[in-house]
Amino acid sequence: MPAPKLAFIDSLRGLASLYVVVFHLVVITKPQAVPPEWLAPFIGGGGSGVMLFFVVSAFTLCLSMEARADSEASPITNFYLRRFFRIAPLFYFWMVIYYVRDIWYYHDVHPFSEVAPSLFFYLNIVPGQEEGYVWASWTIGAEMLFYAAFPIIFAYSRNIGTAFALFLIALALRIPWHGFVTRFITDPTQNPELYYEYSIIFNLGVFLFGVVVYHLYKMLDPEKISRFGGGQLLLAVFSAGLMWECYDVPTDDRTINVTIQTIIYSALLLGLAITPAKIFVNRVTMFYGKISYSVYLSHATTVFFMSPLFAWVYQQTIYKTLAFGISLGLALAVITPLSYLTYRLIEGPGNHLGRQLIRRIATPRLA
């Protein structure tokens, strides 16, 4: 388990992964696992869990980069090695699984032109390939592109003022970028709006706000603020904001909604940094945070193939709340051990391999 001071980071990852699982339990299943009406708006907002992933990712990268800046001879090289071995081994494993699955189930063989964007992590750049053939992998493409630019971003956002300025510039860039995409993507087989929403330029502002939150975190005195209930206030802002976003959002504009979600989840991050309330930070959320990357990559095709089981559950009861709850429990009963297995056998060893390589490169220099 992480140190108590930063346990909230793992918990945030766990909450984000679980929220995305609940969302995809409805979206991916066929026949659809219909949620009860009173819960449907909240579940429909589960896709926003990705925004929480992005904010937390940028926040933790800043923590890690600053902590290692003076203790490593080659912090930039080591940064890229850590990121690659953190992401690539498990992702490549699931690329193989999906490739075989699509041949077996859909009788579809992906040509190298479809495999290459995922293999080299440039899928978000290629119109028509932005989703990737690994379900929900567009986020991996966005993450890797942000990783590529992060050392430069970190170097030019060393205080909260410059970080916030970069965030505002990223928001402004969405306007001409949207115009460019809708004007120049005219192929009827491609979706310009989807390409726009999955692009790194559209999502850059979310990442950059994570950098802003990092500088706010550095400025805080958690003990002093907690005495005045600052943490509870931010958690209340998050809770009220999420309910408002899910149940009474005033606009369908994706750009506005993503910006609102970014601010809401940033309030959650700062609130837990000040006051790690047990309802959010506990052994369960920390455990799912530890295996969150494995959960993210394993859950989509798992719930899809469990669809017949969920349909049977719905046939046994007229109560949608009960049927949905049982279906979610069954989904997690399969996803959790599967994700823990891939975490132990692939994700963990991949991280270890990256650390070994960094040590091996550093050893001659030290000698």
N, C-alpha and C positions, 0 to 999 in steps of 0.2 A: 504494500500500500504506500501511496505517496506521503511525504511529510504532512503533518496536520495543517500547516499554514497554507499549503497549496492543494489540499485534498479537493477543494472546490473545483479545480480545473478538470480532474478526472470525472467528477460528478456531472459537470456541465456536458462533457462529451457523452456520458452515459445517458443523460436526459435527452440530448439531441438525437442519439441513435434510436432510442425507444420511441420518440415522437415520430420519427421517420418510418419506423416499422409499423406503428399504428396507422399512419397515413396510407402506406402501401398495402396494408391488409385490405383496405377498401378499394384502392385504385387498381391493383394488379389482379386480384382474384376474379375468376370466371367459373361459375356465376359469382356475382359480386357479394361479398360479405357486407350486407347493408347495415350501417350503424343505426342505433335508435335516433329518432328525430331530435331529442334534447341534446344529444352528444355530437350529432353530425357536423355542426359548424366548427366545433373544437377540433374534431378529427380532420376535417377538411383543411385546417391550418397547419397540419403536420408537416407539409412540405417546407414550411419555414424553418424547420429544424436544421436545414442546410445552412441557413444564415447564421445560426448559433455556432455551427461547426466552423464557418469561415472567420467569425469574430474571435472565437477561442483560438483558432489556429494562428492568426496574426499576433494575438496577445502572447501566446506561449513562445512563438518564434522570437519575439522581442526579448522576452525573459532569458531565453536560452542564448541568444546572440550576445547580449550584454554580459551575461555571466561568464561566457567563454572568451570574450574579446581579448582579455589580458593574460589568459592562462594557456593559450594554444599558439603555436608558431604559425599555423596556417588556418585561421578560423574560417575563411571563406571556402577553401577547398574542403575542409572537414564538414562544413554546413551542407554542401551539395552531396557529399558522400552519405551523410546521415539521412538526408531527405530521400535520396534515391533508394537506399536500402530499407528505409522505413516504409516506402510506398510500393516499390516495384515487385519484390518477390511474391507477395500475396496477390497483387493485381495480376501478375502474369499467370499465376496459378488459376485464377478465376477466368482469365482469358481463354485458357485451354479448356476449362470446364464448359464455358459457354459455347466455344467453338464446336465441341463434341455434342453438346446438347442440341444446338441448332441443326446439326446434320441429322441427329437421331429423331428429334421431335418435329422440326419444321422442314426437314429435307432441304436445307439451305446451306450451301457451302460459301463461306465468306472469302472473297478474293483478297489477295494481298493488299489491294488498294483500300480495303476496309479494315484490315488488320493493322497496317502500318501506322495510321494515326493514333491508335490506342497503344501500340507497341512502343512508339517514341513520344507519346504524351502530347501530341499536337492536334488532337481531335477537335478541340474547341475552335481551331483556326479554320478548319475545312468545312465550308457550307455543305450540309447534307450528312456530315459525319460527326456533328457536334454531340450527338447523344452517345456515340460509341455503341458497339454491339453487346458489351457487358452492361446490363441494365443499371441505370442510375450512375453510370461512370462519367458523365459529363462533369461532375464535381471533382473527380480525380484530375481531369484535364485542366480545370480552372485552378486547382491547388498547385499543380506542378508548374504552370505558367507563372503563378504568383511567387512560388519558390525561386524560379529563375531570376525574377526581378527583385526579390526581397533584399539582398545585400545592398543594392543601390538605394532602394526605398528607405532602408534603415539608416543608411549613411546620411540621407538628406532629410530625415525627420527626427532629429535628436532632441527636440523639445515639443511641447504640446502645440505651440503656435504653428510651427512648420508642418507638423503632422495633420493638424486640422485644415491647414491651407491645401495640402495635397488631397485630403478628403473632398474638399469643395471642388477642386479642379477635376477630380474623378467624377463627381456628380455632373459637372458641367459637360464633360466629355461625352456623356450618354446621349446628349441631344444631337450633335452632328453625327455621332456614330450610328444612331437609329436612322437618321436620314440617309446616310451612306448605304447601310444594309438594305433598307427597303427599296432604294433606287437601283442598286446594282445586282441584287439577287433576284433574277427574273425567271430562273428555271422553275417550271411548275412542280417538279418533284421535290423541291426544297422549300423550307418554311422560314422565311426571313425573320419573322417574329421570334420563333424558337431559337434561331441562330443568334439573334440579338440578346435574348434573355440568358442564354447559356455562355455567352462570350465573356472573356476575362475583362473586357472594358466595361461591360455592364456591371459585373460583380466586383470590380476593383474597389469601388467605394466601400463595400461591405468589409473587405479585408483592411482597408486603410482606417476605417473607424475602429477596428481592433487595435491598431497602433495608437490611435488617440486615447483609447481606454487604457492602454498600457501606461501612457504618460500620466493620465489621471490617477491611476493606481500608485505610481511612484510618488505622487504629490500627497497622497492620503496619509493621515495618521489614524489607522483603523481603531485603535483603542479610544482615542479622543472622540472620533465620529460615532462609534458604537454607543458611547455614553449618552449621546443625544438622540439615539434611535435612527441614525443615518442609514444603517444597513437595512433595518426593517422598512424604512420609508422607500428605499430603492426596490426592495422586493415587492412592496405593495404597488409601486409604479409598474413594475413588470407584470404582476398578476392582473391588475386592472387594464393595463395596455393590451395584454394578450387576449383577454376576454372581449375587449372592445374591437380588436382587430379581427377576431373570429366571428363575433356575433353582430357587430354593428359597424363594420367598416364602411366609411362614407364613399369609397371609390373603388372601381375595378381596375384602376390604372396600376399595372405591375410595377412600374418604376417607383411610384409613391409608396405602394405597399411594402416593397423590399426595403426602402429607406426607413419606414416606420418600424418594421420588424428588426432592423439592425439596431435602432435606438432602444427598442424594448428589451432585446436580448443583452445589450450592453449594460442596461440597468440591472439585469439579473446577475451578470458577471461581477459588477462592482459591488452589488448588494451582498453577494456571497463572499466576496473578498473581505468585506467588513464584518459581516455576520453570517457564518456558515450554518444556516438554519438546518436542523436535522431532517426536515421534510424534504429538503433538496440534497443535502450532503450526508450520505449514510453509506453503509456497506454495500447495499444493493446498487445504488447509482455509481459508486466508485468502482464496483466490479464491472458493470456494463461499460463504464468509461475506459477501463483497462482493455477490454476486448471490442471497443466501439468500432474500430476500423474493420475488424473481422465481421462484426454484426452487419455493418453497412454493406459489405460486399456479398454476404451470404444470404441476406434476408429476402431479397426480391424474388429470385427463382424458387426459393424454398416455399414462400407463401403461395406462389403461383401453382406449384405442383401439389400443394395441400388443399387446393380449392375444392375438390370433391369431398374431402373430409369436412370442410366448413359447411358445404351445402347440406351434407347429411345432418350436421348439428342443427342447422336452421329448420330442417324438416321435423325435428323432434320437439320443438317448442314454438309457441306463438309469441313468446316474449323476446323481442329483438335485443334488449339490453342483456339478457341472460345469454342468448345465442352468440352475440358479439363478444361478450366477456369470455365465454368458453373457447371460442375460436381464437381469440388473442392468447389465452393461456396455452392452448395447444401449439400455436405458432411459436411462442417463446420456448416451449418445452423442447422443440426441435432446433430452433435457431440458436439457443444458448449453448448447448453442448457442442453443436457443430462449429460455432464461432470460437469457442474455447479451444477446441481441437486444432483449428487452423491457426489460432493465435500461438499455441504451444509448439506446433510442428512447423509452421512456415513464417508467421509474422515475427515471433520472438527470435528464432534463429537468423532471420534476415537482418534484424537490428544488431544482433551479436556479430554477424559477419561484417557489417559496416564498421562497428567499433574496432574489430580486429584489424581491418584494413587501415583504419586511421592510425592505430598504434604502430602497425608495421611501417607505414610511410614516415611516421614521426621518429621512429627509433634511429635510423641513420643520421638524421639531423641532430638529434640529441648527442649521439656518439661523436 
